[in-house]
Amino acid sequence: MQYVIAYDIVHNRRRTKVMNRLKDFGLRVQFSVFECDLDAARLKQLKEDVLPLLDRKTDKLHIYRMCETCFLHSESFGVSKS
């Protein structure tokens, strides 16, 4: 299943830790956005690895599940910021 993961993390150190961890799961397509192809076990592992890094009072992480048809019909323009 395809996922788009976006985050807004206040502190640089935590943001860097989350970004480095997400690189193990998918492709960075924007500064705070990753595209990941994950099965259920990998999604569970991602959550176990990343969620403890967040400060839930100030940070946000969104995981958007995309069906294959939606993902294949998505469009991107310009240069990736990875």
C-alpha positions in Angstrom: 0.0 0.0 0.0 1.2 3.5 -0.8 1.4 6.1 1.9 2.2 9.8 2.0 3.8 10.8 5.3 4.0 14.5 6.2 5.2 16.1 9.4 5.6 19.4 11.1 8.1 19.2 13.9 9.1 22.3 15.9 12.7 21.5 16.9 15.5 20.9 14.4 17.0 18.0 16.4 13.7 16.0 16.5 12.9 16.9 12.9 16.3 15.6 11.8 15.8 12.3 13.8 12.4 11.8 12.2 13.6 12.6 8.7 16.6 10.2 9.1 14.3 7.4 10.4 11.7 7.9 7.6 14.5 7.6 5.0 14.6 3.9 5.9 11.0 3.5 4.9 10.5 5.6 1.8 11.4 8.4 -0.6 11.7 12.0 0.5 9.8 14.1 -2.0 9.6 17.4 -0.1 11.4 18.8 3.0 8.8 17.2 5.3 7.0 14.7 3.0 7.8 11.1 2.2 6.2 8.6 -0.1 6.4 5.0 1.2 5.3 1.6 -0.1 4.5 -0.3 3.0 2.9 -3.5 4.0 1.1 -3.8 7.4 4.3 -5.0 9.2 6.4 -2.2 7.8 3.8 0.4 8.7 3.7 -0.9 12.2 7.5 -0.7 12.4 7.5 2.8 11.1 5.0 3.9 13.8 7.0 2.1 16.5 10.2 3.8 15.3 8.9 7.3 14.6 6.1 8.1 17.0 8.3 8.0 20.2 10.5 10.7 18.6 7.6 13.2 18.6 6.5 15.7 21.2 2.8 15.3 20.8 2.1 18.7 22.4 4.0 20.6 19.6 4.6 18.2 16.7 2.4 16.6 14.1 2.8 13.6 11.8 0.2 12.7 9.2 0.0 9.3 7.5 -2.2 9.3 4.4 -3.0 6.0 2.9 -3.5 6.1 -0.9 -5.1 3.4 -3.0 -2.9 2.2 -5.9 -5.2 3.9 -8.5 -5.0 7.3 -6.7 -1.3 7.0 -6.3 -0.7 6.1 -9.9 -2.9 9.1 -11.0 -1.1 11.6 -8.8 0.9 14.3 -10.5 4.1 16.0 -9.5 5.6 19.1 -11.0 9.0 20.7 -10.6 12.1 19.5 -8.8 12.1 17.3 -5.7 13.7 18.9 -2.6 15.3 15.7 -1.2 
